[in-house]
Amino acid sequence: MNKVLIDGSSLTIEEVVNVARNGHEISLTLEALQKVKIARDLVDKLVEEEKMIYGITTGFGKFSDTVISKEDTKTLQRNLIISHACGVGKPLDEEVVRAIMLLRVNALSKGHSGIRIETLNTLIDMINKGVHPIIPEKGSLGASGDLAPLSHMVLTMIGEGEAIYKGERMTSKDAMEKAGVPVVEYLSSKEGLALINGTQVMTAVGALTVYDSINLLKTADIALGLTMESLNGIKCAMDEKVHQVRPHKGQINTAKNILDLFENSEMVSKQGEIRVQDAYSLRCSPQIHGASKDAIEYVKNKLNIEINSVTDNPIIFPEVEEIISGGNFHGQPMALSFDFLGIALSEIANISERRLEKLVNPALNHGLPAFLANNGGLNSGFMIVQYSAASLVSENKVLAHPASVDSIPSSANQEDHVSMGTIAARKAREIMENARKVVAMEILAAAQAIDLRGKKTLGKGTEAAYKVVREHTTFVDKDRIMYLDINICEDIIKKNLIVEEVEKALEKSLLVDEEILVESTI
């Protein structure tokens, strides 16, 4: 069994995906274990001395000035969890729940949270044995962290609430018993707060979305290549010289990807051979796709920081025996990032739908049949495919409104500015899924258009993509139930089949955020 070692500092997005989706197990390094123990020893010492420390010997939020006796600390921690478990809505997917638990373990393993090792081991065992708490998707303000949804995670740890085990929904107590994971009999001082005060829900959703977005951006470049070939597009706009004089990395990478895809193609043209210019959705695609790539690189860099950070409160510094109440739980760095991610992905859907419209519109598609239909009139062809894409693009425009510009005070105005970061992450996820559907529709239409144009030699990369599409869907010679084809094409994108075959044919990876060394002429 593959295992990911957790030290609190080196977790990658790829490892998050492997644990969340591929069932990889986790374990703590010896160094992490030692750090956790040292921090816990300090908490026990300060509780014994009855020092007044937020969340350890006091209440929470507006009750931060209320002192809690040593005898009541266990009750305080339990009450925190059961009172804060106020999430609503559909349960988060199991892969998201696994990512949440992993990220919480990683943060706690840094040794600044004061959790007991046996409590942390319970969470690790739940990941490794497949006990997945039911965590409602709504109810977080993104500060103080993801309090409500993370409380649902902890409910399962203490034998309350519900969980899924081996595909079956049941009480947490039953799930833990079936999996052989002992429930936490009681949460000691600081532990409840350590487990729920953090940004792991928004970050888990965001990490999986960014990972999928990278695949989607590669696929969008492939879709562009197929569309350009079906329209005898002008490849001159991809010339490296054009992009060296405006050297944004994503733009340069996109243009290089397209030229690599076109190698040996007989279906693209040069300026002046058929027409002088292409429409913006073709000619400006490096600038548009590239801007989204640069945005996603920014978000990815922020995620790499966040998934290896301490985001609870108060923070314990054992080396100086100090506990400081700060604001690392505030989700603003990720809220802004995930809003940016949603906007970037919306643009991929926008331009993809415009290319789809160009393919089906007889006034724009350079001689192809209207709506890519044989015997048009009797057959509607791809007419309503474009309708559906337009609907998704319009929906994305609503979803792309930033969540982070809003804030509603809570806890009697003690928490007077919140991030709404978890809403931003969930919106970005939904936008990504809509964009993936639109790109699937473009790919289907481009393959149809290539056949109608009279398929000649495609590029080295686009030929590989075309073959994958045609292995799963056939030419539409007469009207049929189109949603089935759309779903099939979306599925092969989700499984990364198109990208994998294209990269195999090219013998290189398509570029998203990798650095290309170019000599700028600016």
N, C-alpha and C positions, 0 to 999 in steps of 0.2 A: 504493500500500500504506500502510495506517495505521501510524504509528510512535509509540512511546512514548519520550519523552526521559527518561533516567535521570540523576538528580543526587544520589541517596542520601537525599534529604530530603522529597520531595513525592509519592512513589508512593501511589496510592489502591487500595482494594480493587477498584474497578471496572476499573482499568487491569490489575491482576493477572488478572482474569477475561478481559479482552480479549486479553491475551497468551496465557493458558493455553488458552482455548477458541476464540477467534476468529482466532488466527494473526497477531495484530499483531506487528510487528517492533519492535526496541528499538535505541537508540543512546545513547552517553554524551554529556553536555553537555561543552563545552570546559572549564568550571570543574571538572567531575568528573575529567576527564583530567589536569588540572594537579595536583589533589589527590593522585591515585593516584601520579603521577610523583614528587612531593615526598616522599611517605611511603616510596616504594621507594628513593629516593636515600639516605634516612637508614638504612634497613636495610643497604644495601650498604656504607655508611661504617662502621657498627658491626661488621659481619662482618669487614671489612678490619682493624679495630682489635682483633679477637678479644675483644670484650667478652662476658662471660657473661650471656646473656639467654635466658630460658625459650623453648623451641621454635624458637629461631634458632641458638643455639650449644650447646643442651643437648638431652637426650632428652625424652621426654614422660611425663606422669603420674608414676608412682613413680620413673621414670628422670630426673626433672627436675634432679637434682644431677650427672648424668653429662655431662661436657663433650665436645662433638663438635668435631673439628678442622675447619678451613676446607675442607680437601680432602674431607671426608666429608659435607658439608652436602647435596649433591645426593642421595647415597645415603640419607641420613637422611630426606629429604622423600619419596622414592619408597617407601622401606620403610614409612613412615607410612601411605601410601595402600593399598598392597597388603596390609599386615597388618591394617588396620582395616576392610577390605571384608568384613565378616562378617555382612551382612544375610541374612535368611531369609524365606521365605514368598512369597506371590504378588507379582508386580511391581506397583508403584503405577501408576495410570492415567496415560496420557501427559499429560493436562491437569495432573495434580498434578506430574509431573516438570517440565513447562514452568514451572509456578509456582515450584517449588523453584529452578530455575536463575535465573529472573528475580530472586527475592528475594536470592539469593546475590550476583548482579551488583550489585544496588542497595546491599547492605551494603558490599561491597568498594569501591564507587565513592565512599564517603564519605571515603576517604583516611586511614583509620586502621588498615589491615591489612597494608600492605607488599607487595602483589602487583605483579608486573610488568604493564605495560599489554598486552603481547603475550599473556600468559597469560589475562588478563581478556577480551581480544578473542576468544580461542578459545571461551570460554563464550558470549559474545554471538553469535558466528557459529553455534554449535550451536542456539541458540534460533531465529535468523532463517532457518536453512536446514533446520530440522526434524530434527536428530539428537537423539534422546531416549534417554538411558541407561536400561538396565534397573536399576531401584532396588527391591530387595525391601522390602516394607512393614514388616517386623518387624526388631528388633535394636537399637533406640535406647533409651537410658535417659533421654534428655532432658537430659543433662549428662554430659560436656562437650558440650553441644549435641547435634546429631544425627550423631555421629561415623561410625557404621557406614553408614547410608544415604547420607550425603554422600560417603563414600569411593567408593561405587559410581558416583556421578556423575563423580568425578574419574578413575576408571578409564578411562572413555570418552575423557576429555580427553587421556590419555597413551597411547591406543591399546590399552588392555586392556579386558577384560570384554566385555559385550554391549550392543547398543543397537537401537532401532527406527528405521528410516528408510523413509519412505513406506509405512508399514503392515507392513513386513517386519522380522522379528527376525534379526539377523546379528551377526557380531563387530563390536566397536567400530571396529577398524581398517578393516574394509570399509565401515562406515557413514560414517566420516569421509572416506574416499577418494571414495565415491560422491557425497557432498555437497560435496566440494571444500573441506573444512575441514582445514588442517594440524594434525596432533597436536602436543601440547607435547613437544618432544624431551626436556626435563628440567625438573623443578621446582626452582627456586632456593630459597635460604634463606627460611624463613618461609612459602613459598607453599602447601605442603601443609596446614599448620595453618590458614592463612587460608581455605582452600577448604572445610575440613570441620568447623571448630570454630564452630558456629552453630546457631540454632534454626529454620532455614529449612524443614525437612521438616514439623515440627509446625505451623508458621505457614502453610505452603502449604495443607495439608489443612484447617486451621482457617479460612483466608480464604475458600476456595471453599465451605465448609460454611456460614459466616455469610451469604455472599451468597445461597445457596440458601434459607437459613432465613428471610430477609426476605421472599422470594417466598412461602414456605410459610405464614408468618404472615398475609400478606394473603389467601392462599387459604383458610386456616382461618376467617378472618372471613366469607368468602363462603359457605363450607360451613355455618357457623352460621346465616347469613341464610336460606339455602335450607331448612335443617332447621326453623327457627322458622316459616317460612311454611307448610311442609307440616303443621305441628302447630298452626297458628293461634296461634303464640306471642304473648306479651304484650310489646309494645314499650315499655311504661312504664318497665321496669327500665333502659332505655337513656337515659332522660331526662337531659339535661345537668346539671340541678340535683343529681341523685343523686351525680354524679361530681365536681362542683365542691366538695362538702363532704369529699371524700377525694381530693385532686387528684394522684394518681399519673399520670404522663404516659401510660404504656401503657394504663392503664384508660380514661382520657379519650379517647384515640385510638380504642380499640376501640369504645366506645359510639358515637362519632361516625361511624365507618365503618359500623356496623350501621344507624344511622338514615339515612345517605346511601343505603345499599343498599335500604332499605325505601321510599324516596320513591315515592308513588303506589300502594303495595301495597294490595290488597283482601284479602289472605290473613293479615295479622297482626291482632291484637286489642288491646284495652285492658283493664286489670285490671277485673274485675267483669262484663265482657260475656259471656265464656264460663266463665271460672274466675278465682279471685282471684290465684293465684300459679302460676308455672312452677317446674319442678325446677331445682336448682342448675346443671345442665349448660347450661341456657338462661339463667336469670336472673343467674347469677354469672359468665357468660362474659366480660364486660369485665374483671372482677377477675382472672380466671385467664389469659385470653389476654394481658391487659395486663402481668401480672407477667413472663410469658415475653418480651414485647417489651422491657421494661425490662432484663431480664437480657441479652438479645442486644445491646441498645445498649451496655451495659457492656463486653461482649466485643468489639464492633466498635471501641470507643474504644481498648481495649488493643491490638487488632490494628493500628490506625493508627499507634500508637507503635512497635510491634515491627517492622513491615515497613520502617520507616525508621531502624532502630537498628543500631549496631555490636554484634555478638554473638559475636565471636571473641576469642581470647586468645593472646598478650598484645596490648594495644592501643597503637598508636603515636601519639604526640603530636609531630608534626614541629616545631610552632612553638616547643616548648621542648626539642626533641631528647631526649625521654624515652619509654621503653617500660615500661609498667606491666602486670604480671600480675594480673588481677582475676578477676571471675566473671560477666561479662555473658553468657557462654554458658549459664548455668543457666536452664532453661526454666520455673522455678516461676511467674513471672507469667502465662505462657500456659497452664501445666498447670491452675492453679486456674480460669482463665477458661474453658478448654475443658470442664472438668468441670461448671462452671456452665451452659455452653451445652447439654451433654447433658441435664442435669436439666430445663432450661427446655423443651427440645424434647420430652422424655418427657411432660411435662404436656400439651402440645398433643395428643399421641396419646391420652393418658388421657381427656381430656374429649371428644375426637372419638369415641372408641369408646363412651363413655357415651351420647352423643347417638344413635349408631347403634343401640345397644341399645334406646333409647327408641323409635326408629322401627319396629323389628321386633317389639317385645314388645306383644302385644295388650292387656296389662294397663296399659300405659304410653302407648300411641300415640294415645289419644283417638279411637278408632273406626276406625282403619285395619285392613285385614286382617292377620292374623297373618303375620309374616315378609314382609309386602308381597307376598303371593302370591295371584294369582287361583286359585280352585279349590284352596285349601290342603288338604294331605293327599296329593292327587295330585302337587301341586307343592310343593317346599320353599322356593321363592323365595330370599330373602336370608338364610335361616337360617345357612348356613355362611359367608357373608360376614362375619357378626359373629363366628363362631368364629375365623376367620383374623385378624380385627382384634384379638381378645382375645389371641391367641397373640403377635402383634407387640408389643402393649402389655406383656405379661408379659416378653418378651425384653428390652424397653427397660428394665424395672425392674432387671434384672440388669446390663445395660450401663451404667446410670446410676450404679453404685457408683463413687465417685471413684478415679481412678488416682493422683491426686496425694497421697493419704494414705499411699502405699507408698513405700519407698526401700530399695534393696539396695546396700550399699557395693561399690565396684569399684576396680580398680587398686591392690590391696594396701592398701585403706582410705584412700588419698590422696583419692579421690573418694568421700567417706563419706556424702554425701547427694545423691540425684539426684531429678529431678522427675517422671519418667514422663509427661512432657507429650505426647509423640508418641502414646502409647497413649491418652491422654485425647482427643486430636484425632481419632484414628481411630474411637474409640468414639462420639464426638459425631457424626461423619459417618454411622456406621451407624444411630444413633438417628434422625437426620434422615431417612434413607432409609426407615426403618420408619414414622416418623410421616407421611411423605408418602403412603405406601401406605394408611395408616388414613384419612387425610383424603380420599383418592380414593374409598375405600369409602363414607364418609359422603356424599359428593357424589352418588355413584351412587344410594344409597338415598334421599336427599332428593328427587332428581328423580323417582324411582319413586313416592315418597309424594305428591308434588305432583300427579302424574297420577292416582293413585288417589283423592285427596281431591276431585278435580274442579278442574282448573286455572282459576283466575280471573286477574285482573290481578296480576302479580308486581311487585315494586319495580323501580325504574329500573335498579339494579345487578344484582339477582338475576335479572331477566329476561334480561339479557345473558349471565350465567353459565349459566342454564338452556339458552339457545339453543346455546351452545358444546357443552355436554354432549350435547344431543340431535342436534347435527350429527355427533357421533362415535359415539354409542351410542343404541340405541332402547329403548323401553319393553319391559320383560320381561313378556310376556303368558303365557309358559309357561317351564318350566325349560329352561335352556340352559347351555353351558359358561361359567361366570361369570368364570374367571380372565382370559379374553380382554377382557371389559369392564373389569375392574379394571386390567389393564395399559394399556388405551387411556386410561382416565381418569388414571392416574398419568402417562402420557406427556404429556397435554395440560397437566398441572400443571408437569411438568419444562420444557416448552417455554414456559411462562408464558402460554399462550393465554387461560386464563380471566381472569387478572388484567388482561391487556392489553385484552380486550374490555370488561370491567367498567369499567376506568378511562376507556376511550374513551366509554362510555355516560354515565358520571358527569361527564366533562370535568374530572376531577381525579384526583390520585393517592390511593390508600388510604394511611392513615397507619400508620406503624410506630414510628419514633423521632423524627418531626418534632415540634417544639414547638408546642403550641397555647396561645395566650394566654388564660387564664381567670382570673377574679377569684375567688380562694378565699374561702369564707365561714368558714374556720377562724379 
